[in-house]
């Protein structure tokens, strides 16, 4: 029997407290998530930008800013997603084609599509959608777009979170505890 490797993901992610962050994201509605977006003047406060003095300070900043600016970071992710679709028009058209195709086939409610000169069942329509959509989707390179989106979002959000210093008020509240 081959040896198994168990990677303790909890040990790897506990430094950034990701599990509680993900739980809080799942518990919120979409309206509640975007209702506490911080103002742009606070999000782009140039006076609070500074290089962290150590890795520990950077981790503290990232932990604080990921909680504090989480709604702003969600907006950044949405904006980068829209940008990635607008720069990859082929992928955008594939998504529109598949969504409209699924919607149109669903509107038939199982009935055959009769155009007069041809009659197609729902199964034939779904097969046609797959036969056209899958090669077109592969050609649109969604993996490259997704990897770009992950990289651009990670660099943008983690860069902002690590260079944006905590407000002075939070430093005093930590000392009192």
N, CA, C and O atoms as a DFTB+ gen file, in Angstrom:
708 C
 N C O
     1  1       0.844      -1.179       0.000
     2  2       0.000       0.000       0.000
     3  2       0.889       1.241       0.000
     4  3       1.873       1.325       0.735
     5  1       0.522       2.184      -0.830
     6  2       1.306       3.404      -0.956
     7  2       1.079       4.302       0.258
     8  3      -0.028       4.367       0.793
     9  1       2.135       4.991       0.688
    10  2       1.954       5.893       1.830
    11  2       1.079       7.084       1.426
    12  3       1.162       7.589       0.306
    13  1       0.260       7.506       2.349
    14  2      -0.605       8.655       2.083
    15  2      -0.024       9.898       2.741
    16  3       0.610       9.831       3.794
    17  1      -0.247      10.986       2.118
    18  2       0.222      12.260       2.648
    19  2      -1.001      13.050       3.091
    20  3      -1.880      13.355       2.285
    21  1      -1.049      13.369       4.344
    22  2      -2.136      14.175       4.880
    23  2      -1.628      15.587       5.118
    24  3      -0.743      15.814       5.942
    25  1      -2.193      16.515       4.396
    26  2      -1.806      17.911       4.555
    27  2      -2.788      18.548       5.531
    28  3      -3.987      18.593       5.255
    29  1      -2.308      19.032       6.647
    30  2      -3.225      19.660       7.613
    31  2      -3.614      21.065       7.155
    32  3      -2.961      22.051       7.497
    33  1      -4.692      21.132       6.375
    34  2      -5.114      22.420       5.847
    35  2      -5.487      23.385       6.960
    36  3      -5.312      24.596       6.822
    37  1      -5.995      22.860       8.051
    38  2      -6.365      23.732       9.160
    39  2      -5.133      24.425       9.723
    40  3      -5.187      25.601      10.083
    41  1      -4.032      23.705       9.799
    42  2      -2.803      24.308      10.309
    43  2      -2.270      25.370       9.346
    44  3      -1.691      26.371       9.768
    45  1      -2.475      25.137       8.042
    46  2      -1.991      26.094       7.060
    47  2      -2.850      27.356       7.020
    48  3      -2.330      28.450       6.803
    49  1      -4.153      27.213       7.228
    50  2      -5.055      28.358       7.106
    51  2      -5.381      29.015       8.436
    52  3      -6.019      30.067       8.454
    53  1      -4.964      28.431       9.543
    54  2      -5.320      29.005      10.844
    55  2      -4.620      30.340      11.093
    56  3      -5.119      31.156      11.866
    57  1      -3.488      30.574      10.461
    58  2      -2.767      31.842      10.661
    59  2      -3.579      33.032      10.160
    60  3      -3.521      34.119      10.735
    61  1      -4.334      32.821       9.087
    62  2      -5.133      33.906       8.533
    63  2      -6.591      33.847       8.983
    64  3      -7.391      34.690       8.580
    65  1      -6.950      32.859       9.816
    66  2      -8.300      32.739      10.356
    67  2      -9.332      32.667       9.235
    68  3     -10.357      33.348       9.287
    69  1      -9.062      31.835       8.213
    70  2      -9.919      31.777       7.038
    71  2     -11.268      31.119       7.311
    72  3     -12.270      31.528       6.725
    73  1     -11.322      30.124       8.173
    74  2     -12.574      29.408       8.401
    75  2     -13.652      30.331       8.960
    76  3     -14.791      30.298       8.493
    77  1     -13.315      31.151       9.946
    78  2     -14.325      32.051      10.503
    79  2     -14.716      33.120       9.490
    80  3     -15.860      33.575       9.482
    81  1     -13.774      33.527       8.632
    82  2     -14.108      34.497       7.586
    83  2     -15.098      33.899       6.605
    84  3     -16.072      34.548       6.222
    85  1     -14.846      32.650       6.193
    86  2     -15.743      32.000       5.244
    87  2     -17.109      31.763       5.868
    88  3     -18.125      31.890       5.184
    89  1     -17.156      31.421       7.149
    90  2     -18.440      31.230       7.824
    91  2     -19.226      32.530       7.875
    92  3     -20.442      32.524       7.683
    93  1     -18.550      33.639       8.130
    94  2     -19.258      34.922       8.191
    95  2     -19.748      35.347       6.812
    96  3     -20.787      35.999       6.709
    97  1     -19.026      34.993       5.751
    98  2     -19.464      35.325       4.392
    99  2     -20.697      34.507       4.031
   100  3     -21.629      35.031       3.422
   101  1     -20.713      33.232       4.400
   102  2     -21.859      32.379       4.084
   103  2     -23.107      32.793       4.850
   104  3     -24.220      32.610       4.357
   105  1     -22.942      33.342       6.037
   106  2     -24.084      33.678       6.875
   107  2     -24.764      34.979       6.451
   108  3     -25.908      35.221       6.837
   109  1     -24.094      35.817       5.670
   110  2     -24.650      37.113       5.284
   111  2     -25.389      37.029       3.961
   112  3     -25.017      36.261       3.072
   113  1     -26.452      37.837       3.841
   114  2     -27.124      37.957       2.555
   115  2     -26.321      38.896       1.673
   116  3     -25.410      39.580       2.138
   117  1     -26.670      38.919       0.397
   118  2     -25.934      39.762      -0.547
   119  2     -26.124      41.243      -0.230
   120  3     -25.186      42.030      -0.358
   121  1     -27.315      41.619       0.176
   122  2     -27.576      43.028       0.514
   123  2     -26.798      43.421       1.765
   124  3     -26.219      44.506       1.821
   125  1     -26.782      42.542       2.771
   126  2     -26.032      42.839       3.997
   127  2     -24.536      42.899       3.719
   128  3     -23.821      43.683       4.343
   129  1     -24.057      42.080       2.790
   130  2     -22.634      42.044       2.460
   131  2     -22.178      43.385       1.881
   132  3     -21.099      43.872       2.218
   133  1     -22.997      43.981       1.010
   134  2     -22.597      45.222       0.354
   135  2     -23.120      46.469       1.063
   136  3     -22.858      47.583       0.609
   137  1     -23.846      46.309       2.152
   138  2     -24.369      47.484       2.852
   139  2     -23.292      48.191       3.676
   140  3     -23.430      49.375       3.986
   141  1     -22.236      47.486       4.026
   142  2     -21.193      48.110       4.844
   143  2     -19.907      48.370       4.049
   144  3     -18.802      48.183       4.559
   145  1     -20.070      48.800       2.803
   146  2     -18.918      49.199       1.989
   147  2     -18.368      50.503       2.563
   148  3     -19.107      51.469       2.756
   149  1     -17.089      50.518       2.828
   150  2     -16.438      51.713       3.384
   151  2     -16.286      52.779       2.292
   152  3     -16.163      52.439       1.115
   153  1     -16.294      54.054       2.666
   154  2     -16.150      55.113       1.657
   155  2     -14.783      55.057       0.967
   156  3     -13.798      54.578       1.530
   157  1     -14.759      55.561      -0.268
   158  2     -13.519      55.543      -1.043
   159  2     -12.413      56.338      -0.367
   160  3     -11.241      55.977      -0.471
   161  1     -12.772      57.417       0.325
   162  2     -11.740      58.216       0.992
   163  2     -11.043      57.410       2.085
   164  3      -9.863      57.630       2.358
   165  1     -11.750      56.496       2.699
   166  2     -11.135      55.644       3.723
   167  2     -10.394      54.475       3.092
   168  3      -9.340      54.064       3.578
   169  1     -10.949      53.937       2.004
   170  2     -10.330      52.794       1.335
   171  2      -9.026      53.190       0.649
   172  3      -8.089      52.394       0.592
   173  1      -8.961      54.415       0.128
   174  2      -7.763      54.900      -0.557
   175  2      -7.048      55.971       0.259
   176  3      -6.524      56.927      -0.313
   177  1      -7.015      55.835       1.566
   178  2      -6.361      56.807       2.440
   179  2      -4.840      56.673       2.297
   180  3      -4.234      55.761       2.860
   181  1      -4.238      57.584       1.545
   182  2      -2.805      57.505       1.240
   183  2      -1.962      57.725       2.495
   184  3      -0.835      57.239       2.580
   185  1      -2.496      58.444       3.450
   186  2      -1.740      58.728       4.676
   187  2      -1.502      57.464       5.500
   188  3      -0.562      57.409       6.293
   189  1      -2.336      56.462       5.320
   190  2      -2.189      55.223       6.092
   191  2      -1.378      54.163       5.353
   192  3      -1.209      53.060       5.872
   193  1      -0.879      54.460       4.177
   194  2      -0.059      53.499       3.436
   195  2       1.365      53.530       3.969
   196  3       1.999      54.584       4.032
   197  1       1.856      52.355       4.350
   198  2       3.245      52.260       4.796
   199  2       3.698      50.807       4.671
   200  3       2.898      49.872       4.642
   201  1       5.003      50.670       4.598
   202  2       5.583      49.331       4.497
   203  2       5.580      48.695       5.886
   204  3       6.019      49.326       6.848
   205  1       5.098      47.465       6.008
   206  2       5.130      46.816       7.318
   207  2       6.574      46.537       7.741
   208  3       7.426      46.211       6.915
   209  1       6.828      46.671       9.041
   210  2       8.198      46.509       9.518
   211  2       8.611      45.049       9.647
   212  3       9.802      44.739       9.618
   213  1       7.646      44.153       9.787
   214  2       7.972      42.729       9.912
   215  2       6.837      41.896       9.322
   216  3       5.761      42.403       9.004
   217  1       7.114      40.608       9.190
   218  2       6.106      39.697       8.665
   219  2       4.925      39.586       9.635
   220  3       3.781      39.462       9.197
   221  1       5.181      39.628      10.913
   222  2       4.114      39.572      11.914
   223  2       3.188      40.767      11.819
   224  3       1.970      40.630      11.930
   225  1       3.771      41.946      11.612
   226  2       2.947      43.139      11.456
   227  2       2.116      43.058      10.179
   228  3       0.966      43.494      10.150
   229  1       2.708      42.496       9.121
   230  2       1.965      42.335       7.880
   231  2       0.777      41.388       8.084
   232  3      -0.313      41.643       7.571
   233  1       0.985      40.300       8.829
   234  2      -0.116      39.382       9.108
   235  2      -1.214      40.067       9.917
   236  3      -2.399      39.855       9.658
   237  1      -0.830      40.884      10.891
   238  2      -1.829      41.628      11.670
   239  2      -2.620      42.575      10.775
   240  3      -3.843      42.666      10.881
   241  1      -1.912      43.277       9.894
   242  2      -2.596      44.201       8.982
   243  2      -3.553      43.445       8.061
   244  3      -4.694      43.865       7.871
   245  1      -3.092      42.338       7.491
   246  2      -3.935      41.564       6.579
   247  2      -5.169      41.049       7.315
   248  3      -6.283      41.143       6.799
   249  1      -4.977      40.504       8.522
   250  2      -6.123      40.015       9.294
   251  2      -7.119      41.134       9.574
   252  3      -8.325      40.948       9.408
   253  1      -6.627      42.284       9.993
   254  2      -7.510      43.402      10.313
   255  2      -8.214      43.918       9.062
   256  3      -9.433      44.086       9.057
   257  1      -7.444      44.170       7.996
   258  2      -8.014      44.785       6.797
   259  2      -8.943      43.847       6.035
   260  3      -9.903      44.308       5.417
   261  1      -8.678      42.539       6.063
   262  2      -9.598      41.613       5.402
   263  2     -10.962      41.626       6.080
   264  3     -11.983      41.478       5.408
   265  1     -10.998      41.799       7.381
   266  2     -12.286      41.925       8.078
   267  2     -12.894      43.294       7.849
   268  3     -14.081      43.404       7.543
   269  1     -12.101      44.325       7.991
   270  2     -12.610      45.691       7.959
   271  2     -13.083      46.095       6.560
   272  3     -14.137      46.718       6.425
   273  1     -12.325      45.751       5.527
   274  2     -12.654      46.142       4.157
   275  2     -13.230      44.988       3.343
   276  3     -13.137      45.009       2.116
   277  1     -13.818      43.990       3.979
   278  2     -14.270      42.800       3.245
   279  2     -15.275      43.140       2.154
   280  3     -15.219      42.555       1.072
   281  1     -16.181      44.057       2.404
   282  2     -17.162      44.439       1.370
   283  2     -16.482      45.172       0.223
   284  3     -16.836      44.960      -0.937
   285  1     -15.520      46.022       0.524
   286  2     -14.775      46.705      -0.530
   287  2     -13.997      45.704      -1.379
   288  3     -13.915      45.851      -2.598
   289  1     -13.428      44.693      -0.739
   290  2     -12.688      43.678      -1.475
   291  2     -13.626      42.847      -2.356
   292  3     -13.238      42.414      -3.441
   293  1     -14.856      42.627      -1.891
   294  2     -15.842      41.930      -2.728
   295  2     -16.175      42.769      -3.960
   296  3     -16.340      42.225      -5.052
   297  1     -16.272      44.075      -3.795
   298  2     -16.523      44.975      -4.930
   299  2     -15.340      44.939      -5.898
   300  3     -15.536      44.928      -7.113
   301  1     -14.121      44.920      -5.373
   302  2     -12.929      44.828      -6.225
   303  2     -12.968      43.531      -7.033
   304  3     -12.659      43.530      -8.225
   305  1     -13.350      42.425      -6.383
   306  2     -13.443      41.136      -7.085
   307  2     -14.498      41.197      -8.193
   308  3     -14.258      40.705      -9.295
   309  1     -15.643      41.785      -7.921
   310  2     -16.702      41.895      -8.932
   311  2     -16.227      42.763     -10.098
   312  3     -16.471      42.438     -11.260
   313  1     -15.551      43.863      -9.781
   314  2     -15.062      44.741     -10.846
   315  2     -14.004      44.043     -11.708
   316  3     -14.007      44.188     -12.930
   317  1     -13.112      43.297     -11.082
   318  2     -12.111      42.555     -11.852
   319  2     -12.756      41.434     -12.664
   320  3     -12.289      41.117     -13.757
   321  1     -13.826      40.831     -12.141
   322  2     -14.553      39.797     -12.893
   323  2     -15.196      40.390     -14.136
   324  3     -15.118      39.811     -15.219
   325  1     -15.828      41.539     -13.979
   326  2     -16.445      42.205     -15.133
   327  2     -15.369      42.594     -16.147
   328  3     -15.555      42.421     -17.352
   329  1     -14.249      43.116     -15.659
   330  2     -13.153      43.482     -16.560
   331  2     -12.637      42.259     -17.323
   332  3     -12.370      42.338     -18.522
   333  1     -12.499      41.133     -16.626
   334  2     -11.974      39.937     -17.295
   335  2     -12.940      39.434     -18.366
   336  3     -12.503      38.929     -19.400
   337  1     -14.258      39.568     -18.129
   338  2     -15.217      39.155     -19.154
   339  2     -15.238      40.133     -20.327
   340  3     -15.415      39.724     -21.475
   341  1     -15.057      41.421     -20.041
   342  2     -15.050      42.402     -21.126
   343  2     -13.790      42.306     -21.976
   344  3     -13.811      42.675     -23.150
   345  1     -12.704      41.822     -21.407
   346  2     -11.473      41.657     -22.192
   347  2     -11.401      40.296     -22.870
   348  3     -10.580      40.095     -23.764
   349  1     -12.248      39.362     -22.458
   350  2     -12.346      38.055     -23.115
   351  2     -13.769      37.927     -23.652
   352  3     -14.603      37.223     -23.083
   353  1     -14.029      38.626     -24.762
   354  2     -15.383      38.665     -25.313
   355  2     -15.878      37.293     -25.757
   356  3     -17.077      37.019     -25.708
   357  1     -14.967      36.437     -26.185
   358  2     -15.379      35.090     -26.586
   359  2     -15.999      34.354     -25.410
   360  3     -17.041      33.717     -25.558
   361  1     -15.379      34.434     -24.260
   362  2     -15.930      33.776     -23.077
   363  2     -17.264      34.398     -22.684
   364  3     -18.188      33.687     -22.288
   365  1     -17.371      35.706     -22.789
   366  2     -18.640      36.376     -22.494
   367  2     -19.739      35.881     -23.420
   368  3     -20.850      35.608     -22.965
   369  1     -19.448      35.759     -24.723
   370  2     -20.457      35.264     -25.666
   371  2     -20.795      33.807     -25.412
   372  3     -21.948      33.415     -25.589
   373  1     -19.842      32.998     -25.007
   374  2     -20.133      31.598     -24.675
   375  2     -21.082      31.536     -23.484
   376  3     -22.042      30.766     -23.492
   377  1     -20.819      32.338     -22.470
   378  2     -21.686      32.345     -21.290
   379  2     -23.091      32.797     -21.669
   380  3     -24.072      32.189     -21.240
   381  1     -23.200      33.855     -22.467
   382  2     -24.515      34.334     -22.908
   383  2     -25.211      33.273     -23.751
   384  3     -26.407      33.039     -23.580
   385  1     -24.482      32.629     -24.659
   386  2     -25.042      31.585     -25.515
   387  2     -25.599      30.429     -24.694
   388  3     -26.715      29.972     -24.942
   389  1     -24.834      29.957     -23.724
   390  2     -25.281      28.816     -22.914
   391  2     -26.466      29.203     -22.028
   392  3     -27.423      28.438     -21.911
   393  1     -26.412      30.379     -21.404
   394  2     -27.508      30.807     -20.532
   395  2     -28.790      31.001     -21.330
   396  3     -29.852      30.532     -20.918
   397  1     -28.704      31.689     -22.470
   398  2     -29.891      31.907     -23.301
   399  2     -30.395      30.579     -23.866
   400  3     -31.604      30.359     -23.948
   401  1     -29.478      29.698     -24.256
   402  2     -29.880      28.383     -24.758
   403  2     -30.595      27.559     -23.701
   404  3     -31.628      26.950     -23.981
   405  1     -30.056      27.534     -22.491
   406  2     -30.708      26.793     -21.399
   407  2     -32.072      27.412     -21.072
   408  3     -33.039      26.694     -20.821
   409  1     -32.140      28.730     -21.075
   410  2     -33.407      29.406     -20.796
   411  2     -34.435      29.073     -21.880
   412  3     -35.587      28.767     -21.572
   413  1     -34.018      29.132     -23.148
   414  2     -34.932      28.843     -24.258
   415  2     -35.422      27.411     -24.250
   416  3     -36.602      27.159     -24.491
   417  1     -34.531      26.467     -23.976
   418  2     -34.938      25.065     -23.920
   419  2     -35.859      24.840     -22.721
   420  3     -36.815      24.070     -22.807
   421  1     -35.573      25.504     -21.612
   422  2     -36.434      25.382     -20.437
   423  2     -37.819      25.949     -20.669
   424  3     -38.797      25.448     -20.114
   425  1     -37.915      26.994     -21.488
   426  2     -39.222      27.588     -21.799
   427  2     -40.106      26.632     -22.585
   428  3     -41.329      26.771     -22.572
   429  1     -39.506      25.663     -23.270
   430  2     -40.299      24.682     -24.019
   431  2     -41.038      23.718     -23.089
   432  3     -42.025      23.105     -23.496
   433  1     -40.574      23.580     -21.853
   434  2     -41.171      22.700     -20.832
   435  2     -41.333      21.262     -21.329
   436  3     -42.364      20.624     -21.112
   437  1     -40.287      20.769     -22.002
   438  2     -40.293      19.375     -22.454
   439  2     -40.935      19.158     -23.805
   440  3     -40.843      18.061     -24.355
   441  1     -41.573      20.154     -24.351
   442  2     -42.200      20.008     -25.663
   443  2     -41.139      20.081     -26.757
   444  3     -40.050      20.617     -26.556
   445  1     -41.483      19.531     -27.916
   446  2     -40.558      19.573     -29.047
   447  2     -40.575      20.961     -29.682
   448  3     -41.590      21.657     -29.659
   449  1     -39.435      21.347     -30.248
   450  2     -39.330      22.599     -30.988
   451  2     -39.681      22.294     -32.441
   452  3     -38.979      21.525     -33.099
   453  1     -40.738      22.877     -32.934
   454  2     -41.192      22.617     -34.297
   455  2     -41.065      23.904     -35.103
   456  3     -41.795      24.868     -34.873
   457  1     -40.142      23.908     -36.037
   458  2     -39.914      25.076     -36.877
   459  2     -40.586      24.948     -38.242
   460  3     -40.406      25.812     -39.100
   461  1     -41.350      23.892     -38.450
   462  2     -42.018      23.671     -39.734
   463  2     -41.244      22.715     -40.614
   464  3     -41.781      21.708     -41.074
   465  1     -39.987      23.028     -40.847
   466  2     -39.166      22.162     -41.699
   467  2     -38.332      21.179     -40.882
   468  3     -37.771      20.235     -41.439
   469  1     -38.242      21.390     -39.557
   470  2     -37.488      20.486     -38.687
   471  2     -38.164      20.430     -37.321
   472  3     -38.740      21.410     -36.849
   473  1     -38.076      19.250     -36.699
   474  2     -38.642      19.043     -35.369
   475  2     -37.512      18.511     -34.471
   476  3     -36.867      17.515     -34.799
   477  1     -37.281      19.190     -33.332
   478  2     -36.184      18.803     -32.440
   479  2     -36.732      18.606     -31.028
   480  3     -37.495      19.432     -30.527
   481  1     -36.336      17.508     -30.397
   482  2     -36.727      17.251     -29.016
   483  2     -35.821      18.034     -28.076
   484  3     -34.800      18.583     -28.489
   485  1     -36.212      18.075     -26.800
   486  2     -35.389      18.776     -25.809
   487  2     -34.016      18.133     -25.692
   488  3     -33.014      18.832     -25.538
   489  1     -33.961      16.808     -25.763
   490  2     -32.678      16.101     -25.680
   491  2     -31.773      16.490     -26.843
   492  3     -30.574      16.699     -26.658
   493  1     -32.344      16.589     -28.038
   494  2     -31.551      16.996     -29.196
   495  2     -31.064      18.438     -29.052
   496  3     -29.945      18.767     -29.447
   497  1     -31.912      19.291     -28.485
   498  2     -31.510      20.684     -28.297
   499  2     -30.385      20.803     -27.266
   500  3     -29.432      21.556     -27.468
   501  1     -30.500      20.052     -26.152
   502  2     -29.428      20.062     -25.154
   503  2     -28.141      19.502     -25.752
   504  3     -27.056      20.021     -25.487
   505  1     -28.256      18.446     -26.556
   506  2     -27.066      17.867     -27.191
   507  2     -26.423      18.885     -28.135
   508  3     -25.201      19.029     -28.157
   509  1     -27.235      19.579     -28.901
   510  2     -26.711      20.617     -29.787
   511  2     -26.035      21.731     -29.016
   512  3     -24.996      22.244     -29.432
   513  1     -26.633      22.107     -27.882
   514  2     -26.032      23.144     -27.044
   515  2     -24.667      22.697     -26.520
   516  3     -23.723      23.487     -26.487
   517  1     -24.562      21.431     -26.110
   518  2     -23.285      20.903     -25.614
   519  2     -22.268      20.802     -26.746
   520  3     -21.104      21.165     -26.575
   521  1     -22.709      20.309     -27.902
   522  2     -21.795      20.118     -29.040
   523  2     -21.231      21.459     -29.514
   524  3     -20.076      21.530     -29.933
   525  1     -22.030      22.509     -29.452
   526  2     -21.543      23.822     -29.866
   527  2     -20.844      24.538     -28.712
   528  3     -19.796      25.153     -28.909
   529  1     -21.419      24.462     -27.507
   530  2     -20.927      25.237     -26.368
   531  2     -19.594      24.774     -25.807
   532  3     -18.750      25.600     -25.461
   533  1     -19.388      23.453     -25.710
   534  2     -18.153      22.952     -25.081
   535  2     -16.908      23.290     -25.900
   536  3     -15.953      23.826     -25.338
   537  1     -16.875      23.000     -27.210
   538  2     -15.663      23.395     -27.958
   539  2     -15.450      24.912     -27.972
   540  3     -14.318      25.391     -27.904
   541  1     -16.546      25.650     -28.060
   542  2     -16.450      27.103     -28.053
   543  2     -15.926      27.593     -26.701
   544  3     -15.133      28.532     -26.636
   545  1     -16.379      26.946     -25.627
   546  2     -15.902      27.305     -24.286
   547  2     -14.428      26.963     -24.113
   548  3     -13.684      27.729     -23.500
   549  1     -14.002      25.838     -24.639
   550  2     -12.582      25.470     -24.553
   551  2     -11.747      26.487     -25.327
   552  3     -10.675      26.883     -24.870
   553  1     -12.225      26.907     -26.485
   554  2     -11.511      27.886     -27.306
   555  2     -11.454      29.250     -26.614
   556  3     -10.516      30.016     -26.836
   557  1     -12.450      29.557     -25.777
   558  2     -12.504      30.848     -25.089
   559  2     -11.536      30.927     -23.909
   560  3     -11.392      31.993     -23.311
   561  1     -10.890      29.857     -23.572
   562  2      -9.888      29.751     -22.505
   563  2     -10.378      30.279     -21.147
   564  3      -9.841      31.260     -20.631
   565  1     -11.400      29.626     -20.571
   566  2     -11.891      30.077     -19.268
   567  2     -10.887      29.835     -18.147
   568  3     -10.883      30.567     -17.157
   569  1     -10.042      28.827     -18.286
   570  2      -9.051      28.549     -17.247
   571  2      -8.036      29.686     -17.148
   572  3      -7.668      30.098     -16.048
   573  1      -7.592      30.184     -18.276
   574  2      -6.645      31.306     -18.263
   575  2      -7.297      32.543     -17.651
   576  3      -6.658      33.279     -16.899
   577  1      -8.563      32.769     -17.971
   578  2      -9.268      33.920     -17.411
   579  2      -9.444      33.754     -15.907
   580  3      -9.255      34.709     -15.152
   581  1      -9.805      32.550     -15.464
   582  2      -9.981      32.297     -14.030
   583  2      -8.659      32.443     -13.277
   584  3      -8.626      33.003     -12.182
   585  1      -7.575      31.942     -13.860
   586  2      -6.273      32.075     -13.205
   587  2      -5.830      33.532     -13.153
   588  3      -5.256      33.971     -12.157
   589  1      -6.096      34.288     -14.224
   590  2      -5.783      35.713     -14.197
   591  2      -6.595      36.407     -13.113
   592  3      -6.076      37.256     -12.388
   593  1      -7.871      36.045     -13.005
   594  2      -8.744      36.668     -12.016
   595  2      -8.268      36.364     -10.600
   596  3      -8.263      37.252      -9.747
   597  1      -7.875      35.136     -10.344
   598  2      -7.356      34.774      -9.020
   599  2      -6.072      35.543      -8.722
   600  3      -5.910      36.079      -7.626
   601  1      -5.165      35.597      -9.685
   602  2      -3.902      36.297      -9.470
   603  2      -4.083      37.796      -9.289
   604  3      -3.504      38.390      -8.379
   605  1      -4.885      38.409     -10.153
   606  2      -5.091      39.854     -10.061
   607  2      -5.822      40.219      -8.772
   608  3      -5.488      41.214      -8.129
   609  1      -6.808      39.425      -8.396
   610  2      -7.532      39.689      -7.153
   611  2      -6.616      39.501      -5.951
   612  3      -6.627      40.317      -5.030
   613  1      -5.834      38.443      -5.953
   614  2      -4.928      38.190      -4.838
   615  2      -3.893      39.281      -4.670
   616  3      -3.655      39.751      -3.558
   617  1      -3.276      39.686      -5.764
   618  2      -2.260      40.735      -5.689
   619  2      -2.884      42.056      -5.238
   620  3      -2.317      42.760      -4.401
   621  1      -4.038      42.386      -5.786
   622  2      -4.686      43.658      -5.447
   623  2      -5.137      43.689      -3.996
   624  3      -4.838      44.634      -3.265
   625  1      -5.858      42.652      -3.582
   626  2      -6.426      42.645      -2.228
   627  2      -5.337      42.451      -1.177
   628  3      -5.291      43.189      -0.193
   629  1      -4.464      41.472      -1.372
   630  2      -3.410      41.254      -0.371
   631  2      -2.411      42.405      -0.352
   632  3      -1.866      42.733       0.702
   633  1      -2.166      43.024      -1.511
   634  2      -1.296      44.194      -1.537
   635  2      -1.895      45.348      -0.757
   636  3      -1.206      45.988       0.036
   637  1      -3.168      45.616      -0.974
   638  2      -3.838      46.687      -0.230
   639  2      -3.875      46.357       1.254
   640  3      -3.576      47.210       2.091
   641  1      -4.244      45.111       1.586
   642  2      -4.389      44.729       2.996
   643  2      -3.056      44.764       3.739
   644  3      -3.024      45.068       4.932
   645  1      -1.968      44.461       3.058
   646  2      -0.686      44.435       3.761
   647  2      -0.038      45.815       3.873
   648  3       0.721      46.056       4.811
   649  1      -0.317      46.719       2.944
   650  2       0.294      48.051       3.010
   651  2      -0.573      49.087       3.718
   652  3      -0.068      50.132       4.127
   653  1      -1.869      48.817       3.872
   654  2      -2.749      49.769       4.550
   655  2      -2.651      49.548       6.057
   656  3      -3.017      48.492       6.573
   657  1      -2.148      50.568       6.748
   658  2      -1.969      50.479       8.195
   659  2      -3.318      50.522       8.902
   660  3      -4.285      51.087       8.390
   661  1      -3.367      49.917      10.086
   662  2      -4.587      49.968      10.889
   663  2      -4.814      51.394      11.364
   664  3      -3.854      52.144      11.548
   665  1      -6.076      51.782      11.567
   666  2      -6.314      53.117      12.112
   667  2      -5.767      53.236      13.537
   668  3      -5.620      52.236      14.240
   669  1      -5.477      54.433      13.940
   670  2      -4.905      54.669      15.268
   671  2      -5.867      54.202      16.349
   672  3      -5.435      53.697      17.386
   673  1      -7.175      54.365      16.120
   674  2      -8.168      53.954      17.115
   675  2      -8.062      52.468      17.439
   676  3      -8.239      52.071      18.591
   677  1      -7.769      51.636      16.422
   678  2      -7.695      50.201      16.662
   679  2      -6.441      49.844      17.499
   680  3      -6.462      48.883      18.268
   681  1      -5.385      50.602      17.347
   682  2      -4.177      50.349      18.148
   683  2      -4.452      50.596      19.622
   684  3      -3.991      49.838      20.476
   685  1      -5.206      51.659      19.931
   686  2      -5.536      51.945      21.330
   687  2      -6.507      50.913      21.891
   688  3      -6.416      50.555      23.065
   689  1      -7.438      50.429      21.065
   690  2      -8.393      49.449      21.567
   691  2      -7.718      48.115      21.851
   692  3      -8.154      47.383      22.739
   693  1      -6.644      47.781      21.103
   694  2      -5.920      46.533      21.344
   695  2      -5.105      46.614      22.645
   696  3      -4.970      45.618      23.354
   697  1      -4.567      47.790      22.953
   698  2      -3.776      47.941      24.160
   699  2      -4.637      47.851      25.416
   700  3      -4.166      47.410      26.464
   701  1      -5.889      48.264      25.313
   702  2      -6.781      48.255      26.473
   703  2      -7.214      46.837      26.834
   704  3      -7.613      46.575      27.969
   705  1      -7.136      45.937      25.881
   706  2      -7.619      44.567      26.120
   707  2      -6.682      43.783      26.949
   708  3      -6.943      42.615      27.239
